[in-house]
Amino acid sequence: MQVAICIMSLASFFSAFIIGFVKQWKFALILSCLLPTIMIIFGVGGGMIAKYAKLGISEYAAASTVAEEIISSVRTAQAFGTQDKLSKLYDQNLVAAQRVGYKQQLSGALMLASMFFVIYAFYGLGFCRSLPQTLLIAGQGSRMIASGELNVGLVVTVLFAIIIGAFSLGMLGPRIESFAKATAAAHKIFQTLQRVPSIDSFDNGGEKPDNIKGNLELKDVSFIYPARPESKPHLSFRLSSYCLEEREYDNS
């Protein structure tokens, strides 16, 4: 759907500009200064939207990971009474994602506002506007009519062709956000697939101790209940664990 709208917008844009240049190339060329302005707005605004879309997906992914881990170990969380702590951790990720979303929407709003401001400002460049009191004629279209290069019909045709082309290009603005989200999500997936682990389990290098004794000893171990930290049970123990060596004996 988004790709189809983009193709339609680009086709309308090129068709409108071709019509404008065929009808009166000089007037269309003057009005074409609208195009680089809109491209600059799209470049800056689209870059900001893509940046915040990527950050938003990362924050939501972190929140989803926290929720998945909590749900998978819900019995442990209930046993240790860590519901409040885990819920605060989940809320922190959601708040971070919400702030990124605000910045993303603000970037999109500023991009569209700037684009439509430029488009409507170019109405004043093309339309005829006269002030009889001062005999002042403003607007490039009226100047070219006065010089005999254009008539009213050509002014309206070329002006609206360029404006329709600009509006068609403007329809790509909301689609940039969708493409930015898709690009950010795809980048996250490919980054995961292409990640090289820092620890290679198949590597035979590294230090290898000559002698290892697996003896373990715990002294004066005590504990408290997480749900009742003020209640300290009078219990401590000592645990020693010794590893037995496996030896081979010759039966002969």
Backbone as CSV, one residue per row, in Angstrom:
resi,resn,N_x,N_y,N_z,CA_x,CA_y,CA_z,C_x,C_y,C_z
1,MET,0.836,-1.202,0.000,0.000,0.000,0.000,0.876,1.259,0.000
2,GLN,1.859,1.308,0.890,2.723,2.482,0.960,3.552,2.632,-0.317
3,VAL,4.017,1.511,-0.851,4.808,1.564,-2.091,3.950,2.055,-3.248
4,ALA,2.702,1.608,-3.318,1.797,2.040,-4.397,1.539,3.547,-4.320
5,ILE,1.325,4.065,-3.116,1.095,5.502,-2.957,2.338,6.293,-3.352
6,CYS,3.511,5.778,-3.009,4.754,6.450,-3.385,4.928,6.487,-4.902
7,ILE,4.622,5.375,-5.568,4.726,5.339,-7.031,3.738,6.318,-7.660
8,MET,2.495,6.359,-7.135,1.495,7.293,-7.651,1.933,8.735,-7.450
9,SER,2.503,9.045,-6.278,2.937,10.410,-5.992,4.079,10.820,-6.913
10,LEU,5.029,9.927,-7.131,6.150,10.251,-8.013,5.684,10.427,-9.458
11,ALA,4.744,9.577,-9.891,4.215,9.714,-11.256,3.486,11.043,-11.421
12,SER,2.684,11.429,-10.421,1.976,12.717,-10.486,2.956,13.883,-10.482
13,PHE,3.996,13.750,-9.696,4.995,14.820,-9.613,5.673,15.041,-10.964
14,PHE,6.169,13.970,-11.588,6.857,14.123,-12.866,5.897,14.569,-13.969
15,SER,4.669,14.041,-13.969,3.687,14.439,-14.994,3.356,15.923,-14.890
16,ALA,3.140,16.399,-13.654,2.791,17.807,-13.462,3.932,18.727,-13.896
17,PHE,5.160,18.367,-13.571,6.287,19.216,-13.960,6.511,19.191,-15.468
18,ILE,6.288,18.061,-16.092,6.410,18.002,-17.563,5.381,18.906,-18.214
19,ILE,4.157,18.855,-17.736,3.105,19.722,-18.293,3.466,21.186,-18.107
20,GLY,3.948,21.545,-16.904,4.305,22.940,-16.654,5.418,23.423,-17.567
21,PHE,6.449,22.618,-17.797,7.561,23.034,-18.642,7.166,23.061,-20.114
22,VAL,6.256,22.191,-20.524,5.805,22.213,-21.919,4.981,23.468,-22.200
23,LYS,4.138,23.863,-21.243,3.285,25.024,-21.442,4.083,26.331,-21.458
24,GLN,4.944,26.523,-20.479,5.752,27.744,-20.433,6.982,27.460,-19.587
25,TRP,8.074,27.143,-20.221,9.243,26.659,-19.505,9.855,27.729,-18.601
26,LYS,9.809,28.995,-19.024,10.446,30.052,-18.235,9.725,30.254,-16.902
27,PHE,8.399,30.349,-16.950,7.618,30.535,-15.727,7.710,29.290,-14.849
28,ALA,7.679,28.090,-15.475,7.803,26.847,-14.711,9.175,26.742,-14.053
29,LEU,10.209,27.220,-14.738,11.552,27.170,-14.171,11.672,28.099,-12.954
30,ILE,11.019,29.253,-13.027,11.035,30.171,-11.884,10.344,29.546,-10.683
31,LEU,9.208,28.892,-10.934,8.467,28.272,-9.840,9.134,26.988,-9.340
32,SER,10.067,26.438,-10.123,10.698,25.174,-9.734,11.663,25.329,-8.558
33,CYS,11.910,26.570,-8.125,12.728,26.740,-6.920,12.030,26.156,-5.692
34,LEU,10.732,25.819,-5.865,10.008,25.126,-4.797,10.581,23.732,-4.549
35,LEU,11.084,23.076,-5.612,11.522,21.689,-5.509,12.735,21.500,-4.581
36,PRO,13.843,22.209,-4.750,14.971,21.981,-3.826,14.642,22.323,-2.379
37,THR,13.758,23.316,-2.198,13.372,23.668,-0.826,12.664,22.504,-0.154
38,ILE,11.735,21.887,-0.873,11.004,20.754,-0.310,11.931,19.558,-0.111
39,MET,12.881,19.355,-1.027,13.808,18.240,-0.870,14.688,18.415,0.363
40,ILE,15.097,19.660,0.657,15.879,19.911,1.872,15.041,19.618,3.109
41,ILE,13.779,20.047,3.077,12.883,19.789,4.219,12.695,18.296,4.412
42,PHE,12.494,17.562,3.316,12.336,16.108,3.401,13.610,15.437,3.914
43,GLY,14.768,15.929,3.447,16.023,15.313,3.872,16.263,15.457,5.364
44,VAL,16.064,16.671,5.883,16.289,16.906,7.309,15.207,16.221,8.148
45,GLY,13.939,16.442,7.761,12.835,15.848,8.531,12.819,14.336,8.476
46,GLY,13.070,13.778,7.284,13.091,12.320,7.166,14.227,11.692,7.963
47,GLY,15.379,12.364,8.001,16.485,11.845,8.800,16.170,11.832,10.288
48,MET,15.517,12.891,10.778,15.147,12.937,12.189,14.090,11.878,12.515
49,ILE,13.123,11.712,11.623,12.082,10.703,11.852,12.687,9.312,11.877
50,ALA,13.590,9.019,10.941,14.238,7.698,10.916,15.061,7.467,12.176
51,LYS,15.739,8.495,12.653,16.554,8.371,13.861,15.691,8.019,15.071
52,TYR,14.603,8.763,15.258,13.754,8.522,16.432,12.941,7.236,16.285
53,ALA,12.619,6.847,15.054,11.923,5.568,14.857,12.816,4.408,15.272
54,LYS,14.091,4.494,14.949,15.034,3.450,15.352,15.175,3.391,16.872
55,LEU,15.274,4.557,17.517,15.374,4.584,18.975,14.111,4.042,19.630
56,GLY,12.952,4.386,19.062,11.690,3.900,19.620,11.569,2.388,19.552
57,ILE,11.977,1.807,18.439,11.923,0.352,18.303,12.869,-0.308,19.310
58,SER,14.032,0.298,19.536,14.976,-0.259,20.519,14.390,-0.228,21.924
59,GLU,13.731,0.864,22.282,13.144,0.974,23.618,11.990,-0.012,23.798
60,TYR,11.157,-0.153,22.788,10.055,-1.116,22.875,10.578,-2.549,22.915
61,ALA,11.670,-2.806,22.201,12.266,-4.146,22.249,12.797,-4.446,23.646
62,ALA,13.417,-3.442,24.286,13.910,-3.640,25.655,12.753,-3.890,26.619
63,ALA,11.656,-3.132,26.457,10.494,-3.347,27.319,9.875,-4.725,27.090
64,SER,9.823,-5.165,25.841,9.280,-6.493,25.542,10.148,-7.593,26.135
65,THR,11.462,-7.396,26.102,12.367,-8.385,26.695,12.161,-8.496,28.196
66,VAL,12.006,-7.345,28.857,11.758,-7.354,30.305,10.441,-8.061,30.619
67,ALA,9.395,-7.747,29.861,8.099,-8.381,30.102,8.150,-9.883,29.862
68,GLU,8.861,-10.295,28.818,8.976,-11.725,28.521,9.704,-12.469,29.640
69,GLU,10.784,-11.860,30.144,11.528,-12.509,31.219,10.708,-12.588,32.503
70,ILE,9.929,-11.545,32.771,9.105,-11.557,33.986,8.026,-12.626,33.898
71,ILE,7.366,-12.695,32.751,6.286,-13.675,32.589,6.830,-15.098,32.643
72,SER,8.010,-15.320,32.055,8.575,-16.672,32.055,9.001,-17.124,33.454
73,SER,9.291,-16.164,34.329,9.700,-16.504,35.700,8.773,-15.855,36.718
74,VAL,7.465,-15.906,36.424,6.510,-15.218,37.290,6.459,-15.843,38.679
75,ARG,6.682,-17.140,38.789,6.666,-17.785,40.097,7.818,-17.293,40.964
76,THR,8.982,-17.149,40.359,10.129,-16.644,41.108,9.908,-15.206,41.551
77,ALA,9.358,-14.388,40.653,9.082,-12.998,41.008,8.079,-12.900,42.150
78,GLN,7.073,-13.768,42.118,6.082,-13.776,43.194,6.690,-14.283,44.502
79,ALA,7.549,-15.271,44.408,8.149,-15.839,45.620,9.068,-14.843,46.319
80,PHE,9.813,-14.056,45.547,10.748,-13.107,46.140,10.146,-11.716,46.328
81,GLY,8.907,-11.524,45.934,8.242,-10.251,46.153,8.847,-9.082,45.396
82,THR,9.249,-9.323,44.169,9.905,-8.264,43.377,8.967,-7.660,42.331
83,GLN,7.661,-7.754,42.542,6.727,-7.252,41.545,6.871,-5.745,41.324
84,ASP,6.981,-4.993,42.426,7.081,-3.540,42.301,8.362,-3.121,41.583
85,LYS,9.449,-3.751,41.928,10.725,-3.412,41.300,10.709,-3.735,39.806
86,LEU,10.163,-4.887,39.450,10.122,-5.279,38.040,9.148,-4.414,37.244
87,SER,8.038,-4.042,37.863,7.082,-3.175,37.168,7.672,-1.792,36.928
88,LYS,8.464,-1.285,37.883,9.133,0.002,37.688,10.154,-0.094,36.557
89,LEU,10.854,-1.221,36.476,11.817,-1.413,35.393,11.120,-1.424,34.033
90,TYR,9.964,-2.075,33.976,9.194,-2.102,32.724,8.666,-0.715,32.385
91,ASP,8.201,0.025,33.401,7.680,1.371,33.159,8.770,2.316,32.673
92,GLN,9.978,2.144,33.157,11.077,2.994,32.718,11.340,2.847,31.221
93,ASN,11.288,1.623,30.735,11.471,1.407,29.291,10.327,2.005,28.490
94,LEU,9.112,1.906,29.019,7.962,2.471,28.308,8.017,3.999,28.299
95,VAL,8.443,4.595,29.403,8.559,6.049,29.455,9.617,6.537,28.467
96,ALA,10.729,5.823,28.377,11.775,6.182,27.408,11.241,6.079,25.978
97,ALA,10.478,5.028,25.691,9.889,4.881,24.354,8.869,5.987,24.082
98,GLN,8.124,6.387,25.105,7.138,7.456,24.942,7.820,8.787,24.617
99,ARG,8.914,9.078,25.285,9.640,10.319,24.999,10.196,10.330,23.589
100,VAL,10.724,9.192,23.152,11.220,9.103,21.783,10.079,9.282,20.786
101,GLY,8.902,8.723,21.117,7.734,8.900,20.244,7.303,10.352,20.133
102,TYR,7.367,11.089,21.241,7.046,12.522,21.201,7.999,13.264,20.264
103,LYS,9.275,12.963,20.356,10.261,13.620,19.501,10.045,13.257,18.032
104,GLN,9.663,12.004,17.797,9.422,11.575,16.418,8.210,12.296,15.827
105,GLN,7.128,12.397,16.602,5.942,13.086,16.109,6.203,14.578,15.921
106,LEU,7.005,15.163,16.817,7.350,16.580,16.678,8.160,16.821,15.403
107,SER,9.086,15.909,15.105,9.872,16.039,13.877,8.980,15.952,12.639
108,GLY,8.029,15.006,12.658,7.111,14.893,11.528,6.223,16.112,11.374
109,ALA,5.759,16.652,12.502,4.897,17.843,12.445,5.657,19.048,11.911
110,LEU,6.891,19.231,12.360,7.701,20.354,11.873,8.011,20.197,10.385
111,MET,8.241,18.958,9.942,8.524,18.725,8.531,7.325,19.093,7.664
112,LEU,6.132,18.625,8.066,4.934,18.930,7.279,4.587,20.412,7.338
113,ALA,4.758,21.031,8.525,4.457,22.454,8.644,5.378,23.287,7.754
114,SER,6.654,22.947,7.747,7.604,23.674,6.896,7.289,23.475,5.422
115,MET,6.913,22.251,5.064,6.619,21.958,3.673,5.411,22.756,3.177
116,PHE,4.333,22.771,3.944,3.136,23.490,3.509,3.340,25.004,3.572
117,PHE,4.164,25.476,4.498,4.486,26.904,4.508,5.176,27.308,3.213
118,VAL,6.125,26.500,2.775,6.842,26.806,1.538,5.902,26.750,0.339
119,ILE,5.011,25.745,0.325,4.084,25.611,-0.806,3.158,26.818,-0.892
120,TYR,2.585,27.215,0.224,1.659,28.354,0.194,2.391,29.670,-0.034
121,ALA,3.659,29.758,0.363,4.429,30.961,0.070,4.632,31.125,-1.433
122,PHE,4.695,30.000,-2.141,4.889,30.073,-3.588,3.610,30.434,-4.333
123,TYR,2.477,30.364,-3.647,1.266,30.919,-4.242,1.471,32.406,-4.522
124,GLY,2.089,33.104,-3.561,2.315,34.526,-3.740,3.287,34.835,-4.868
125,LEU,4.186,33.888,-5.171,5.125,34.108,-6.264,4.449,33.996,-7.626
126,GLY,3.445,33.128,-7.700,2.844,32.877,-9.003,1.566,33.642,-9.281
127,PHE,0.756,33.878,-8.262,-0.533,34.530,-8.507,-0.359,36.015,-8.794
128,CYS,-1.319,36.529,-9.515,-1.327,37.967,-9.823,-1.896,38.722,-8.630
129,ARG,-1.255,39.801,-8.230,-1.754,40.630,-7.146,-1.375,42.074,-7.454
130,SER,-2.352,42.927,-7.498,-2.100,44.322,-7.855,-2.659,45.251,-6.793
131,LEU,-1.989,46.384,-6.632,-2.419,47.426,-5.716,-2.637,48.694,-6.548
132,PRO,-3.901,48.976,-6.923,-4.161,50.121,-7.822,-3.735,51.452,-7.216
133,GLN,-3.790,51.607,-5.897,-3.463,52.900,-5.296,-2.014,53.288,-5.571
134,THR,-1.124,52.306,-5.529,0.302,52.587,-5.727,0.800,52.121,-7.094
135,LEU,-0.102,51.597,-7.904,0.262,51.073,-9.219,1.382,50.030,-9.129
136,LEU,1.351,49.255,-8.028,2.360,48.240,-7.803,1.780,46.879,-8.165
137,ILE,2.462,46.163,-9.013,2.026,44.826,-9.413,3.048,43.835,-8.864
138,ALA,2.590,42.927,-8.003,3.476,41.940,-7.383,3.121,40.560,-7.893
139,GLY,4.067,39.668,-7.958,3.827,38.318,-8.447,4.450,38.153,-9.821
140,GLN,5.205,37.080,-10.010,5.910,36.883,-11.278,4.936,36.660,-12.422
141,GLY,3.803,36.008,-12.134,2.825,35.782,-13.196,2.291,37.071,-13.768
142,SER,1.974,38.033,-12.902,1.450,39.309,-13.378,2.504,40.090,-14.165
143,ARG,3.750,39.986,-13.755,4.814,40.670,-14.483,4.954,40.109,-15.905
144,MET,4.865,38.775,-16.014,5.008,38.171,-17.340,3.779,38.412,-18.201
145,ILE,2.612,38.578,-17.583,1.418,38.959,-18.345,1.581,40.382,-18.868
146,ALA,2.106,41.253,-18.019,2.300,42.648,-18.435,3.313,42.754,-19.568
147,SER,4.298,41.880,-19.597,5.303,41.910,-20.671,4.850,41.175,-21.923
148,GLY,3.698,40.503,-21.869,3.167,39.810,-23.030,3.684,38.397,-23.204
149,GLU,4.427,37.878,-22.260,4.959,36.519,-22.375,3.933,35.462,-21.995
150,LEU,2.941,35.821,-21.203,1.944,34.879,-20.716,0.571,35.497,-20.810
151,ASN,-0.422,34.594,-20.787,-1.795,35.040,-20.568,-2.305,34.412,-19.279
152,VAL,-3.514,34.761,-18.883,-4.046,34.301,-17.604,-4.180,32.781,-17.579
153,GLY,-4.608,32.218,-18.718,-4.786,30.772,-18.767,-3.476,30.021,-18.541
154,LEU,-2.400,30.480,-19.162,-1.113,29.819,-18.979,-0.588,29.982,-17.553
155,VAL,-0.828,31.159,-16.958,-0.394,31.362,-15.573,-1.068,30.358,-14.651
156,VAL,-2.383,30.199,-14.804,-3.126,29.270,-13.946,-2.682,27.832,-14.214
157,THR,-2.497,27.476,-15.497,-2.106,26.104,-15.841,-0.743,25.750,-15.266
158,VAL,0.250,26.607,-15.507,1.608,26.318,-15.043,1.680,26.350,-13.513
159,LEU,1.008,27.351,-12.928,1.066,27.477,-11.470,0.477,26.263,-10.774
160,PHE,-0.702,25.848,-11.223,-1.326,24.703,-10.567,-0.630,23.391,-10.913
161,ALA,-0.009,23.305,-12.087,0.773,22.105,-12.411,1.944,21.957,-11.439
162,ILE,2.658,23.074,-11.186,3.792,23.011,-10.264,3.318,22.736,-8.837
163,ILE,2.207,23.365,-8.447,1.707,23.170,-7.080,1.201,21.742,-6.883
164,ILE,0.486,21.197,-7.899,0.024,19.808,-7.796,1.218,18.854,-7.721
165,GLY,2.258,19.144,-8.523,3.462,18.322,-8.439,4.111,18.405,-7.062
166,ALA,4.123,19.616,-6.485,4.701,19.773,-5.151,3.866,19.057,-4.102
167,PHE,2.539,19.139,-4.235,1.669,18.428,-3.294,1.828,16.919,-3.431
168,SER,2.023,16.455,-4.663,2.253,15.019,-4.857,3.543,14.587,-4.180
169,LEU,4.544,15.445,-4.290,5.784,15.155,-3.592,5.580,15.225,-2.081
170,GLY,4.703,16.130,-1.653,4.404,16.242,-0.227,3.691,15.030,0.341
171,MET,2.986,14.285,-0.516,2.320,13.073,-0.043,3.318,12.006,0.395
172,LEU,4.561,12.165,-0.009,5.583,11.206,0.423,5.986,11.421,1.875
173,GLY,5.654,12.588,2.429,6.053,12.895,3.798,5.587,11.885,4.830
174,PRO,4.263,11.613,4.908,3.817,10.618,5.891,4.354,9.215,5.622
175,ARG,4.688,8.932,4.355,5.199,7.599,4.031,6.641,7.417,4.500
176,ILE,7.339,8.534,4.654,8.729,8.446,5.111,8.784,7.811,6.489
177,GLU,7.807,8.142,7.331,7.773,7.575,8.678,7.608,6.066,8.633
178,SER,6.715,5.583,7.744,6.499,4.131,7.630,7.757,3.431,7.130
179,PHE,8.399,4.007,6.116,9.632,3.406,5.612,10.740,3.464,6.657
180,ALA,10.755,4.540,7.454,11.776,4.659,8.500,11.594,3.577,9.556
181,LYS,10.350,3.321,9.953,10.093,2.266,10.933,10.488,0.897,10.382
182,ALA,10.132,0.641,9.110,10.486,-0.645,8.508,11.997,-0.800,8.398
183,THR,12.685,0.283,8.029,14.144,0.220,7.923,14.788,-0.026,9.278
184,ALA,14.267,0.651,10.310,14.819,0.463,11.652,14.610,-0.963,12.149
185,ALA,13.407,-1.514,11.895,13.134,-2.891,12.317,14.012,-3.885,11.557
186,ALA,14.173,-3.670,10.251,15.020,-4.570,9.464,16.477,-4.471,9.904
187,HIS,16.923,-3.258,10.229,18.304,-3.098,10.697,18.530,-3.868,11.996
188,LYS,17.544,-3.837,12.887,17.662,-4.568,14.147,17.754,-6.071,13.898
189,ILE,16.957,-6.576,12.961,16.967,-8.011,12.652,18.301,-8.422,12.037
190,PHE,18.763,-7.659,11.031,20.025,-8.005,10.373,21.202,-7.837,11.329
191,GLN,21.113,-6.874,12.236,22.180,-6.710,13.221,22.263,-7.922,14.136
192,THR,21.107,-8.473,14.494,21.091,-9.678,15.323,21.641,-10.882,14.565
193,LEU,21.269,-10.998,13.287,21.725,-12.138,12.487,23.228,-12.081,12.217
194,GLN,23.768,-10.875,12.055,25.176,-10.731,11.705,26.075,-10.496,12.919
195,ARG,25.519,-10.567,14.108,26.316,-10.305,15.309,27.344,-11.415,15.515
196,VAL,28.565,-11.013,15.795,29.650,-11.956,16.086,29.837,-11.998,17.603
197,PRO,29.634,-13.149,18.255,29.757,-13.201,19.716,31.186,-12.936,20.164
198,SER,31.305,-12.264,21.312,32.640,-11.943,21.834,33.364,-13.181,22.358
199,ILE,32.618,-14.214,22.731,33.203,-15.461,23.219,32.952,-16.554,22.181
200,ASP,34.008,-17.083,21.627,33.896,-18.148,20.635,33.992,-19.492,21.352
201,SER,32.896,-20.218,21.396,32.883,-21.505,22.101,33.700,-22.579,21.397
202,PHE,34.027,-22.356,20.127,34.816,-23.343,19.382,36.316,-23.019,19.382
203,ASP,36.700,-21.945,20.074,38.104,-21.564,20.114,38.828,-22.388,21.182
204,ASN,39.926,-23.030,20.807,40.700,-23.863,21.739,41.818,-23.094,22.437
205,GLY,41.929,-21.787,22.168,42.984,-21.004,22.778,42.636,-20.603,24.204
206,GLY,43.485,-19.773,24.805,43.268,-19.314,26.162,44.127,-20.061,27.161
207,GLU,44.094,-19.593,28.402,44.882,-20.209,29.457,44.197,-21.458,29.993
208,LYS,44.989,-22.491,30.223,44.480,-23.755,30.752,45.267,-24.111,32.006
209,PRO,44.656,-24.045,33.180,45.393,-24.390,34.404,45.782,-25.864,34.416
210,ASP,46.957,-26.129,35.009,47.453,-27.508,35.071,46.707,-28.347,36.099
211,ASN,46.288,-27.742,37.175,45.684,-28.510,38.257,44.471,-27.749,38.798
212,ILE,43.364,-28.420,38.900,42.132,-27.807,39.404,41.566,-28.686,40.499
213,LYS,41.243,-28.101,41.635,40.554,-28.801,42.717,39.181,-28.156,42.908
214,GLY,38.194,-28.928,42.680,36.842,-28.386,42.759,36.261,-28.402,44.154
215,ASN,37.008,-27.941,45.127,36.526,-27.892,46.506,35.817,-26.566,46.761
216,LEU,34.663,-26.652,47.357,33.833,-25.484,47.602,33.481,-25.417,49.075
217,GLU,33.564,-24.233,49.659,33.248,-24.105,51.072,32.519,-22.787,51.313
218,LEU,31.357,-22.856,51.944,30.557,-21.694,52.295,30.512,-21.583,53.811
219,LYS,30.835,-20.399,54.356,30.879,-20.201,55.805,29.875,-19.133,56.216
220,ASP,29.177,-19.398,57.342,28.266,-18.424,57.962,27.299,-17.825,56.942
221,VAL,26.579,-18.662,56.245,25.604,-18.229,55.248,24.274,-17.992,55.943
222,SER,23.689,-16.838,55.745,22.380,-16.518,56.304,21.529,-15.886,55.207
223,PHE,20.252,-15.722,55.447,19.367,-15.181,54.428,18.217,-14.448,55.104
224,ILE,17.492,-13.663,54.280,16.271,-12.988,54.723,15.202,-13.196,53.659
225,TYR,13.957,-12.981,54.050,12.856,-13.064,53.110,12.740,-11.738,52.377
226,PRO,12.736,-11.730,51.042,12.632,-10.453,50.314,11.345,-9.703,50.620
227,ALA,10.261,-10.441,50.829,8.993,-9.774,51.125,8.950,-9.215,52.538
228,ARG,9.808,-9.748,53.428,9.851,-9.280,54.817,11.306,-9.060,55.230
229,PRO,11.926,-8.001,54.743,13.353,-7.787,55.059,13.599,-7.490,56.530
230,GLU,12.563,-7.021,57.243,12.762,-6.715,58.660,12.793,-7.962,59.529
231,SER,12.288,-9.084,58.994,12.271,-10.328,59.753,13.492,-11.168,59.378
232,LYS,14.424,-11.339,60.314,15.648,-12.083,60.065,15.603,-13.421,60.786
233,PRO,15.491,-14.502,60.061,15.476,-15.812,60.717,16.834,-16.140,61.331
234,HIS,16.817,-16.738,62.488,18.056,-17.100,63.182,18.561,-18.438,62.632
235,LEU,19.182,-18.332,61.485,19.647,-19.545,60.819,20.902,-19.217,60.033
236,SER,21.915,-19.970,60.254,23.139,-19.868,59.473,23.742,-21.260,59.372
237,PHE,24.425,-21.520,58.323,24.981,-22.859,58.140,26.308,-22.761,57.420
238,ARG,26.971,-23.882,57.451,28.272,-24.002,56.791,28.239,-25.226,55.900
239,LEU,28.694,-25.049,54.690,28.616,-26.122,53.710,29.990,-26.318,53.091
240,SER,30.410,-27.558,53.040,31.680,-27.899,52.399,31.415,-28.981,51.363
241,SER,31.983,-28.788,50.217,31.816,-29.761,49.142,33.192,-30.069,48.574
242,TYR,33.489,-31.346,48.467,34.793,-31.779,47.960,34.591,-32.628,46.720
243,CYS,35.424,-32.364,45.760,35.345,-33.103,44.500,36.200,-34.362,44.602
244,LEU,35.635,-35.467,44.222,36.355,-36.738,44.238,37.151,-36.898,42.950
245,GLU,38.354,-37.395,43.085,39.194,-37.622,41.929,38.923,-38.984,41.351
246,GLU,38.835,-39.013,40.045,38.615,-40.309,39.362,39.989,-40.884,38.990
247,ARG,40.219,-42.081,39.455,41.493,-42.732,39.157,41.250,-44.071,38.478
248,GLU,42.179,-44.420,37.646,42.100,-45.693,36.946,43.140,-46.667,37.554
249,TYR,42.714,-47.845,37.865,43.607,-48.846,38.460,43.800,-50.014,37.471
250,ASP,44.987,-50.510,37.500,45.301,-51.638,36.641,44.924,-52.927,37.382
251,ASN,44.007,-53.691,36.830,43.514,-54.920,37.471,44.439,-56.121,37.290
252,SER,45.454,-55.957,36.512,46.328,-57.105,36.249,47.261,-57.349,37.425
